[in-house]
Amino acid sequence: MATPQIPFISAPFKKTDDVDWVHPLKKYIARFYQDDPEKYKEETQSFNRLRQDIRGAGKDMTGRDLLYRYFGQLELLDLRFPVDEKHVKVLFNWYDAFNNRAISQYSLAFEKASIIFNEAATLSAIASGQNRAETEGRKKAFHYFQASAGMFQYINDNFLHAPSEDLSRETVNVLSELMLVQAQECFLESSVREKTKDGLIAKLASHAAWVYGNLVDSLGDAVSRGVGIDKSWILLCQIKQKFYSATAQVHKAAAACEHEAKYGEAVGRYGAAESAAKEAVKLASGFMNVLTGSNYGHGTIPTEAGHAMQELCKNLAASCTEKLVAMTRDNDMIYHENVPQESILTPIDRLKAVKSIPIVELYGPEEMKKVIGADLFQKLIPISVHESASLYSEEKAKLVRLENERCDIAKAELNASLDYMKLPSSLSKFKNQNHHATSFNHFASPPPPPSEIQSLADQVMAEERRVPITELFNTLTSLRNRARQRLDEASLNLDKEMRECEQGRVKYADLWTQPPSGPLTTEFRHDINNHRHTLDGASQSDNQLLSRYESVRRNIEILKNGGQSRELERAYTECISVLAQDNNNKNENTGMNLLDIDVTEKSKSNDVLIEKVQRVESILEKLRKIEQDRDDTFRDLKDKTKLDDISQLLILNKKANVEQQIFASELEKFRPHQQRISATIQHQQQAIQDLTVAFKRLMEGDEAQNLQSQHDKADRLVRNLNEDLKEAKSTYFEIREGLTRGTQFYSGLQDTVDALIRNISRFISERSIERNRLMDDIESQKSTREQELLRESLNKYSSAPPPPTTTTTTSSVPQLTHLTRQLSLTEPSAPYTGYTPAPPPKPQAFQPQQQPPPPPSPYGMYGAAAASSSSPSTVSTPSYQQQPYTAQPYATPLQQQPPSPYNQGFQPQQQYTRPAYNQPNYQPQYQQPPHQGPPPPHHQGPPPPSHQGPQGYYGHMAPAPAPQNQYRPHQGSGMMPPPPPQGYPPQAPYQPQPWQQQQQQQQWQQPPYQQRPPPSSNGSGNLLD
């Protein structure tokens, strides 16, 4: 028959009522997280199902995992949802594990402690149900009892102010000690079965007996406090105390007899063991009745515990009696040692072989994640965690910036070293050297034009396709010639008008009263002169532009074909061919031929050169790989820092306040990347040093230096060509800009000249109309004046009173002729003499001064040229541009002229105001002879012709509105004054007064126009002649 197992006590379960988590969680999500609670409907329902599952969890591994999963989700929930009466309000109702009293609270800590209590009870039940006859069963029981003790210890360490007796510190501590001593029993069983030394077993059993003795006292105190612990627990602890005391004495006696040869002590200890075993048998005999009365400790003690304890105790007592008899006989017969009393025996040392397992060690890391599962509310991140994650992101950014700066510095050092040695481009000439007979045949195929030059050529070609520059030059020349031609025509028209006026004055002498043209056209001629000076200055600027164009014309012809043209490639070919030609000439001058060349020596030199070049190339390849490795490492570092998210870790440690420690430990993940980058920088520095030495050796050879010098010359020629083409392109666009401004200038000047010519044409037209009227009046009044002169002559030599008018009018012409022939023609007569009209007064402010010719200025940048005529602030206003000429007033032809690039920056030296030809205080009109009588009743002056609009350069303009003060001849009843009445004394010829002449001189600042003197009265003919 097999030996029964020692029965173990398991902790009782706490019962609970159902709880609704769904509604409170949704309410909190909507209120505090400002999110749609329906998005978390599945999560809340899953969490609520976990709570329901723990109510029916069994005392097995499945129940253990359910409880632990719910507890883990409670911990995660606590990091996001404060469960209390003010936030997530959930009422938890639990019943006491011993007295079944109901306790209700809103505290999540109460829920957690109750779950942990049930978890510990489950572990104790699993441990007590193991088959300890097998080694694996003993190990599991040993482990789970310690884990159960750790769970109870976790409650005491993390929860205060227990609302029920089963969760009080004293009760939980008793349960923890009970679980540990039962684990000690498991270890003791394994030691006995494995036949460990008696001294060790004695110590283990002594510790178990001592703990059970303390538990008996603690359980008694708990019963007195009303905890409700069953009496069977106390009785079983008493039995085990005696049992393990006897076991300890037995193994101690065996150890003393075998190792220490203390046979008397052994007899005494066997006697003590027998006494303890008999007491255990006595207690075990009543244990069965107690178990039956308490329903086996409410399910916490196995049903076979009574029979097992009785059998074990009887077996132990029988064994102790047997060993005591044998040892006593041996001592009495052989050793004869004194047997000490039990009271004076040395207490047996105690050995504790167990300790509680912490809750975090119940599962492994991977098993724990599997049991707890994913965080149901991982999408909800508290604000405090967001802030902590932002701080961690800044730490990562600092690390990335630091490594980026190190990589940039290393790359800059590498590029600087390569640029200084002009690598790898400088190696091409040495490679090509091995494929050509001479070192300069390579120049026969120069590289293509640089992309920058090709881009410049494409720009020039695009501009030429839009508008060729030659067309701009032609347009500029045609505009300039046209303006000059128009000015010449205007000057000729003014001269022609002056001749016509003077011809009338010569023909009609004193009867010609039209003012001279000279004073009236001074302003016109001044403007024409200014415009000519402007054209002269502009012509100089045109010539400067043309000379600049001629200086870069060849390069522009190359560029205007485009960047892919053969002309551009030919230019670079010609540039390099000059160097090749010079080298060929040098070889011809030296007189070398093929027989003079040492082929062997030449081959050795080439081999050495090739070896040096290969050495440099290998180092360059190594540097390239180092740089690539560093870039890849840094790129991987950036990618991993972007993907690194420790929000969940921060949530798990939210209440621990260990952010800085977490940051430091998490940043250590990037330490390998930093070390890799540091290693690449060190390798690069060493490689650069090797490259410098290798390149120096390559360049020290005579052939390499000669080749380098020739290539430097070629590079210099190409560089000069590039600079020339760049300068040509820049000059080309400057010339185009200058031509465009010049065209705008000439267009504006043309408008100004056209306005001037229209005013001149209007002035000439009005003067012509005035002359025609004057000539018509003179011709119409000629016969009347002759009759008056004849009548005055007759009256002078006749003593009789003058005949009546009717007689004179009725007299026939033959009679008058007869009377006239009787007069003496030698006597002086009183012919009619007119007066010279004074020119129209000018404003006092007019002081004409001759303007100095403007200095020519190149309008390549269109500077000041002829500003005196084109600048609005210095242009003198022509006199014919006031209100009568409103169709296109000449008051602003020059002022309306657009700002010219020819006169930029020009400052006028003086300003003056020209007199307006049509000012209200000026009535230009011809002067009539003095009034000598009423006009003939039958004579009326011809009506003035209708005013026609001026005809400008672009055709007939719209007729101008009727002017208020227009220059017109005097209109009256007759163009000439009528003859005086009969008997009116003859008047002396009119002579201007001295004050009038002085006033005219002050106003005009020039001598008045001199009229021809009247014909002499001493003529030899008569009036009829």
Residue pairs with C-beta under 8 A, 6 or more apart in sequence:
2 133
3 311
3 312
3 315
4 304
4 307
4 308
4 311
4 312
5 131
5 132
5 133
5 308
6 185
6 189
6 240
6 243
6 308
6 309
6 312
7 128
7 236
7 301
7 302
7 304
7 305
7 308
7 309
8 124
8 127
8 128
8 141
8 145
8 182
8 185
8 302
9 124
9 128
9 178
9 182
9 233
9 236
9 297
9 300
9 301
10 59
10 121
10 124
10 125
10 127
10 128
10 300
10 301
11 97
11 117
11 120
11 121
11 124
11 125
11 148
11 152
11 175
11 178
11 179
11 300
12 97
12 98
12 121
12 166
12 298
12 299
12 300
13 59
13 97
13 118
13 121
13 122
14 94
14 95
14 96
14 97
14 114
14 117
14 118
14 121
14 166
15 55
15 94
15 95
15 100
16 54
16 55
16 92
16 93
16 94
16 95
16 114
17 93
18 51
18 52
18 55
19 48
19 51
19 90
19 91
19 92
19 93
20 48
20 90
21 44
21 47
21 48
21 51
21 90
22 44
22 45
22 48
24 88
24 89
24 90
25 37
25 40
25 44
25 47
25 81
25 88
26 37
26 38
26 40
26 41
26 44
27 37
27 88
28 81
28 87
28 88
29 35
29 37
29 40
29 380
30 36
30 37
32 87
33 380
35 380
37 44
40 377
40 379
40 380
43 376
43 377
46 376
47 73
47 77
47 376
50 66
50 69
50 70
50 73
51 70
53 66
53 70
54 66
54 67
54 70
54 115
54 118
57 63
57 66
57 67
57 118
57 122
59 121
59 122
59 125
59 126
59 129
60 122
60 126
61 126
63 122
64 119
64 122
64 123
64 126
65 371
67 115
67 118
67 119
67 122
68 119
68 362
68 363
68 371
68 372
69 371
69 372
69 373
70 115
71 112
71 115
71 116
71 119
72 368
72 371
72 372
72 373
73 372
73 373
73 375
73 376
74 108
74 111
74 112
74 115
75 112
76 372
76 375
76 376
76 377
76 651
76 652
77 83
77 108
77 376
77 377
78 108
79 382
79 651
79 652
79 654
79 655
80 377
80 380
80 382
80 651
81 87
81 88
81 377
82 88
83 90
83 106
83 107
83 108
83 111
84 106
84 107
84 108
85 106
89 106
90 106
90 108
91 104
91 105
91 106
92 104
92 105
92 106
92 107
92 108
92 110
92 111
92 114
93 102
93 103
93 104
94 102
94 103
94 104
94 110
94 111
94 114
94 164
95 101
95 102
95 103
96 102
96 103
96 164
96 165
96 166
96 228
97 117
97 121
97 166
98 165
98 166
98 171
98 227
98 228
98 229
99 165
99 226
99 227
99 228
101 164
101 165
103 110
103 163
103 164
105 163
109 159
110 163
112 159
113 155
113 158
113 159
113 162
113 167
114 167
116 151
116 154
116 155
116 359
117 151
117 152
117 155
117 166
117 167
117 172
119 151
120 148
120 149
120 151
120 152
120 155
120 175
120 179
121 148
123 144
123 145
123 147
123 148
123 151
124 144
124 145
124 148
124 179
124 182
126 140
126 144
127 140
127 141
127 142
127 143
127 144
127 145
127 148
127 179
127 182
127 183
127 186
128 141
128 182
128 302
130 137
130 138
130 140
130 141
130 144
131 137
132 138
132 141
132 186
132 189
135 190
138 186
138 189
138 190
138 193
139 190
141 182
141 183
141 186
142 183
142 186
142 187
142 190
142 354
143 357
145 179
145 180
145 182
145 183
145 186
145 354
146 179
146 180
146 183
146 354
146 355
146 356
146 357
147 356
147 357
147 362
148 179
149 176
149 177
149 179
149 180
149 183
149 354
149 356
149 357
150 356
150 357
150 358
150 359
150 361
150 362
151 359
151 362
152 172
152 173
152 175
152 176
152 179
152 356
153 172
153 176
153 356
154 358
154 359
155 167
155 172
156 169
156 172
156 173
156 176
159 167
162 168
162 169
162 172
165 171
165 225
165 226
165 227
165 228
166 172
166 227
168 227
170 218
170 221
170 222
170 225
171 222
171 227
173 218
174 215
174 218
174 219
174 222
176 356
177 211
177 214
177 215
177 218
178 215
179 356
180 211
180 354
180 355
180 356
181 208
181 211
181 212
181 215
181 354
183 354
184 204
184 207
184 208
184 211
184 352
184 353
184 354
185 208
185 240
185 244
187 204
187 353
187 354
188 201
188 204
188 205
188 208
188 244
188 247
188 353
191 200
191 201
191 204
192 201
197 255
198 251
198 252
198 254
198 255
198 258
199 251
199 252
199 255
199 259
200 351
201 247
201 248
201 251
202 247
202 248
202 249
202 251
202 252
202 255
202 348
203 248
203 348
203 349
203 350
203 351
204 351
204 353
205 244
205 245
205 247
205 248
205 251
206 244
206 245
206 248
206 252
206 347
206 348
206 349
206 350
206 351
207 350
207 351
207 352
207 353
208 240
208 244
209 240
209 241
209 242
209 243
209 244
209 245
209 247
209 248
210 350
212 237
212 238
212 240
212 241
212 244
213 241
215 237
216 234
216 237
216 238
216 241
219 229
219 233
219 234
219 237
220 234
222 229
223 229
223 231
223 234
230 294
230 297
230 298
230 300
231 290
231 294
232 287
232 290
232 291
232 294
232 296
232 297
232 301
233 297
233 300
233 301
235 283
235 286
235 287
235 290
236 287
236 301
236 305
236 309
238 283
239 280
239 283
239 284
239 287
239 309
239 313
242 276
242 277
242 279
242 280
242 283
242 313
243 276
243 277
243 280
243 309
243 312
243 313
243 316
245 272
245 273
245 276
246 272
246 273
246 274
246 275
246 276
246 277
246 280
246 316
246 317
246 320
247 273
247 316
248 348
249 269
249 270
249 272
249 273
249 276
249 320
249 348
250 269
250 270
250 273
250 316
250 319
250 320
250 323
252 269
252 348
253 265
253 266
253 267
253 268
253 269
253 270
253 273
253 323
253 327
254 266
256 262
256 265
256 266
256 269
257 263
257 266
257 327
262 337
263 327
263 330
263 331
263 334
263 335
263 337
264 331
264 335
264 337
264 338
264 339
264 340
265 337
265 339
265 340
265 345
266 327
266 331
267 324
267 327
267 328
267 331
267 337
267 339
268 339
268 340
268 341
268 342
268 345
269 345
270 320
270 323
270 324
270 327
270 328
271 324
271 339
271 342
272 342
272 345
273 320
273 323
273 324
274 317
274 320
274 321
274 324
275 342
277 313
277 316
277 317
277 319
277 320
278 317
280 309
280 313
280 316
280 317
281 310
281 313
281 314
281 317
283 313
284 306
284 309
284 310
284 312
284 313
285 310
287 305
287 306
287 309
287 310
288 306
288 307
288 310
291 297
291 301
291 303
291 305
291 306
292 306
296 302
296 303
296 305
302 308
328 339
331 337
331 339
360 368
362 368
363 371
375 648
375 651
378 648
381 389
381 647
381 651
382 651
382 654
384 654
385 647
385 650
385 651
385 654
386 647
388 650
388 659
389 645
389 646
389 647
389 650
391 659
391 663
392 646
392 650
392 662
392 663
392 666
395 663
395 667
396 641
396 644
396 667
396 670
397 641
399 641
399 667
399 670
399 674
400 637
400 638
400 641
403 634
403 637
403 673
403 674
403 677
404 634
406 677
406 678
406 681
407 630
407 631
407 634
407 677
410 630
410 680
410 681
410 684
411 627
413 684
413 685
413 688
414 623
414 627
414 684
414 688
417 688
417 691
417 692
418 424
421 691
421 692
421 695
423 616
423 620
423 691
423 695
424 617
424 620
426 708
427 613
427 616
427 617
429 439
429 442
429 707
429 708
429 711
430 609
430 613
430 698
430 704
430 707
431 613
432 442
433 439
433 442
433 606
433 609
433 707
434 606
434 609
434 610
436 442
438 583
438 587
439 703
439 706
439 707
439 710
440 579
440 580
440 583
440 584
440 710
441 580
443 576
443 577
443 579
443 580
443 714
444 576
444 577
444 580
446 572
446 573
446 575
446 576
446 714
446 718
447 572
448 569
448 572
449 457
449 563
449 568
449 569
449 571
449 572
450 722
452 722
453 563
453 568
453 722
453 725
453 726
454 563
454 564
454 568
455 563
456 559
456 563
456 725
456 726
456 729
457 558
457 559
457 560
457 561
457 562
457 563
457 565
457 568
457 725
457 729
458 562
458 563
459 729
460 556
460 559
460 560
460 729
460 732
461 559
461 560
461 561
461 562
461 563
463 469
463 732
463 733
463 736
464 560
469 549
469 556
469 732
469 735
469 736
469 739
472 736
472 739
472 740
472 743
473 546
473 549
473 739
475 739
475 743
476 542
476 739
476 742
476 743
476 746
477 542
479 743
479 746
479 747
479 750
480 535
480 538
480 539
480 542
480 746
482 750
483 531
483 535
483 746
483 749
483 750
483 753
484 532
484 535
486 750
486 753
486 754
486 757
486 953
487 528
487 531
487 532
487 535
487 753
489 757
490 524
490 528
490 753
490 756
490 757
490 760
491 525
491 528
493 760
493 761
493 764
494 517
494 521
494 524
494 525
494 760
494 764
496 764
497 517
497 521
497 763
497 764
497 767
497 768
498 516
498 517
498 518
498 521
500 768
500 771
501 514
501 516
501 517
501 767
501 771
502 516
502 517
504 512
504 514
504 771
504 774
504 775
505 512
505 514
505 516
505 1011
505 1012
506 1012
508 775
508 778
509 1011
509 1012
509 1014
509 1015
510 833
510 834
510 835
510 836
510 929
510 1011
510 1012
510 1014
511 778
511 834
511 929
512 774
512 778
512 926
513 774
513 834
513 837
513 926
513 927
513 928
513 929
514 767
514 770
514 771
514 774
514 926
515 837
515 839
515 840
515 924
515 926
515 1009
516 839
516 1009
517 767
518 1009
519 839
519 1004
519 1006
519 1009
520 763
520 879
520 917
520 924
521 763
522 848
523 876
523 877
523 878
523 879
523 914
523 915
524 756
524 759
524 760
524 763
524 878
524 879
524 880
526 848
526 851
526 876
527 756
527 869
527 875
527 876
527 878
527 894
528 756
530 851
530 866
530 868
530 869
530 875
530 876
531 749
531 752
531 753
531 756
531 866
531 869
533 853
533 854
533 866
533 868
533 869
534 749
534 854
534 865
534 866
534 868
534 869
534 870
534 900
534 902
534 903
535 749
535 866
536 853
536 856
536 866
537 854
537 855
537 856
537 857
537 865
537 866
537 902
538 742
538 745
538 746
538 749
538 859
538 865
538 866
538 902
540 856
540 857
540 858
540 865
541 738
541 742
541 856
541 857
541 858
541 859
541 860
541 862
541 863
541 865
541 902
542 742
542 859
544 858
544 859
544 860
545 735
545 738
545 739
545 742
545 858
545 859
545 860
548 731
548 734
548 735
548 860
549 556
549 731
549 735
551 731
552 727
552 728
552 731
552 732
555 724
555 725
555 727
555 728
556 728
556 732
557 567
558 565
558 567
558 568
558 571
558 725
559 568
559 725
559 728
559 729
559 732
561 567
561 568
562 568
571 721
571 725
572 718
572 721
575 717
575 718
575 721
576 714
576 717
576 718
578 717
579 710
579 713
579 714
579 717
583 710
605 701
605 703
608 701
609 698
609 701
609 703
609 704
612 694
612 697
612 698
612 701
613 698
615 694
615 697
615 698
616 691
616 694
616 695
616 698
619 687
619 690
619 691
619 694
620 691
622 687
623 684
623 687
623 688
623 691
626 680
626 683
626 684
626 687
627 680
627 684
629 676
629 680
630 676
630 677
630 680
630 681
630 684
633 673
633 676
633 677
633 680
634 673
634 677
636 673
637 670
637 673
637 674
637 677
640 669
640 670
640 673
641 670
644 666
644 669
646 662
646 666
649 662
649 666
650 659
650 662
653 659
653 662
698 704
699 705
699 708
734 860
734 861
735 860
738 859
738 860
738 861
738 862
738 901
741 859
741 862
741 901
742 859
742 862
742 901
742 902
744 898
744 900
744 901
745 859
745 862
745 898
745 900
745 901
745 902
747 898
748 897
748 898
748 899
748 900
749 870
749 897
749 900
751 893
751 896
751 897
751 898
752 870
752 893
752 894
752 896
752 897
754 952
754 953
754 954
755 888
755 890
755 893
755 896
755 952
756 878
756 890
756 893
756 894
757 952
757 953
758 885
758 887
758 888
758 890
758 950
758 951
758 952
758 953
758 957
759 878
759 880
759 881
759 885
759 890
759 893
759 950
760 880
761 950
761 951
761 952
762 880
762 885
762 950
763 880
763 917
765 948
765 950
766 967
766 968
769 944
769 945
769 969
770 925
770 926
770 967
770 968
770 969
772 945
773 941
773 942
773 944
773 969
773 975
774 926
774 969
774 975
776 942
776 975
777 941
777 942
777 974
777 975
777 976
778 975
778 976
780 939
780 941
780 942
780 975
781 939
781 974
781 975
781 976
784 936
784 939
784 976
784 979
785 832
785 976
785 979
786 1023
787 979
788 832
788 932
788 979
789 829
789 831
789 832
789 1023
790 816
790 820
790 1023
791 808
791 979
791 982
792 830
792 986
793 820
793 823
793 829
793 830
793 1023
794 816
794 819
794 820
794 823
795 802
795 982
796 829
796 830
796 986
797 823
797 824
797 827
802 982
802 983
804 982
805 982
817 1024
820 1022
820 1023
820 1024
823 1022
825 1020
825 1021
825 1022
828 1017
828 1018
829 1017
829 1023
830 986
831 1014
831 1015
831 1017
832 929
832 932
833 989
833 990
833 1014
834 927
834 929
834 930
834 989
834 990
835 927
835 929
835 930
835 989
835 990
835 991
835 992
836 927
836 992
836 1008
836 1009
836 1010
836 1011
837 926
837 927
838 927
838 992
838 996
838 999
838 1000
838 1008
839 1000
839 1004
839 1008
839 1009
840 922
840 923
840 924
841 921
841 922
841 999
841 1003
842 915
842 922
842 1003
842 1004
843 913
843 915
843 919
844 1003
845 912
845 913
846 912
846 913
846 914
846 915
847 912
847 1005
848 912
848 1005
849 910
849 912
851 868
852 868
852 909
854 864
854 865
854 866
854 867
854 868
854 869
854 903
854 906
855 864
855 865
856 865
857 863
857 864
857 865
857 902
859 865
859 901
859 902
861 901
862 900
862 901
862 902
862 904
863 901
863 902
863 904
863 905
864 902
864 903
864 904
864 905
864 906
865 900
865 902
865 903
865 906
866 902
866 903
867 874
867 902
867 903
867 906
867 907
867 908
868 874
868 875
868 906
868 908
869 875
869 894
870 894
870 897
870 900
870 902
870 903
871 903
871 906
871 908
872 894
872 895
872 897
873 908
873 911
874 908
874 909
874 910
874 911
875 894
875 895
875 897
876 912
876 913
876 914
877 890
877 891
877 892
877 894
877 895
877 913
877 914
877 916
878 890
878 893
878 914
878 917
879 914
879 915
879 916
879 917
880 890
880 917
880 918
881 889
881 890
881 891
881 892
881 893
881 916
881 917
882 889
882 891
882 916
882 917
882 918
882 919
882 963
882 965
883 889
883 918
883 963
883 964
883 965
884 918
884 960
884 963
884 964
884 965
884 966
884 967
885 918
885 950
885 960
885 963
886 960
886 961
886 963
887 949
887 950
887 957
887 958
887 959
887 960
888 950
888 952
888 957
891 916
915 922
916 922
917 924
917 967
918 963
918 965
918 966
918 967
919 965
920 964
920 965
922 965
923 965
923 967
924 967
925 967
925 968
925 969
925 970
926 969
926 970
928 970
928 975
928 976
928 977
929 976
929 977
929 990
930 977
930 987
930 990
931 977
931 978
932 977
932 978
932 979
932 980
932 984
932 987
933 977
933 978
933 979
933 980
933 981
933 984
934 978
934 981
935 973
935 974
935 976
935 977
935 978
936 974
936 978
936 979
939 974
940 973
940 974
941 971
941 972
941 973
941 974
941 975
944 968
944 969
944 971
947 959
947 960
947 962
947 966
948 959
949 956
949 957
949 958
949 959
949 960
950 957
950 960
951 957
969 975
980 987
989 1014
997 1008
1000 1008
1001 1007
1001 1008
